[in-house]
Amino acid sequence: MTSKDFMRLEERYGANNYQPLPVVLTRGEGVWVWDVEGNRYLDVLAGYSALNQGHRHPRILEALYEQAGRLTLTARAFHNDLLGPLCQELCELTGHEAMLPMNTGAEAVETAIKMARKWGYRVKGIPHDRAEIVVCGGNFHGRTISIVGFSSEEQYRDGFGPFTPGFVRIEYGSAEALRAAITPHTAAFLVEPIQGEGGIIVPPEGFLAETRAVCRDNNVLFMADEIQSGFGRAGTMLACQHENVHPDAVILGKALGGGIVPISAVCASREVMDAAFTPGDHGSTFGGNPLACAVARAALRVLVEERLPERSAELGASFIQKLRDLKSPVVKEVRGRGLWIGVEIEEEAGDARPYCEALLEQGILAKETHKQVLRISPPLVITQAEIDWALERLAVVLAEPRGA
């Protein structure tokens, strides 16, 4: 079957909820992927940070195969010999005392919301069913009904109401807006240290530290959604570390599964976690399954032992500067941290989508976000030579307007 055959099948039988680039992938290795016709492409999307360790990292695959030969699922009705060690390793890595595993990022965000609300009632003394959580404009925390309800992106909301109450939205990057939004009913502030789907938006310097202090002063939980920004993507293990901020709760996913299996987690203090959850309050059949735990433990070891956050910081700083040095007539701004880069296209030069299509022809797989932003976020195992190869092709594609 050809690429066109596979695309026709998907169009015929699949839901129309994505607009993929016209390429059908069949194999991946490191930072490279191949389509069914055998053409090779450099992947600079990396599964929205799920592939920080690259495609099919051999150490992670080895853990997968070994565990698949022993035990894959127990449900949480029984203990398994992988969950406890993963809890310890993830808590020690993040500096928290307790971890609750789930499967997807959206599930982890929902878990954190439930945790914050119940903590607000049991510990802070917020009146029953009056808890509020402050979120930011431009946020992306997932696609559940609760989450899209507090999105500022109208398409994410259109046709899906009524929405869950209890959320207050403020301007991203403004500590003063947070201070003004807090009431005696505020349980938590939910924030992305860098907004990925929002367009790789890096907040003003000091925003995270100041909002963390505001939360502490008002007995409000500071909850950092590090699903995309964490595990080295922004040049530190967690993006909050750029401002030495330690959240009350951190929400993790994507690269925790090493690009192989879905696994997510919420990490928090024992006091916050125990105030929110007792047996029966929350759960997941597949959450914390031994196969995912084995993969996650290997994925964490790869991040630490191969110093991928440090690689991201070093290579990302150079990549960002070289993109700026192109002085492209179609580029409004290049921004980012680590190997998480947004190239914003001038509106008069067209949308970002045609530039992604042109990059596809050059052997690079990238994706647009928020219409005008070209997202560059390769696996953290990328080499300088591969970045230079990409830069040559980016220079060609960004040399002139496309599709204006």
Order of alpha helices (4+ residues) and beta strands (2+ residues): alpha-beta-beta-beta-alpha-alpha-beta-alpha-beta-alpha-alpha-beta-alpha-beta-alpha-beta-beta-beta-alpha-alpha-alpha-beta-beta-alpha-beta-beta-beta-alpha
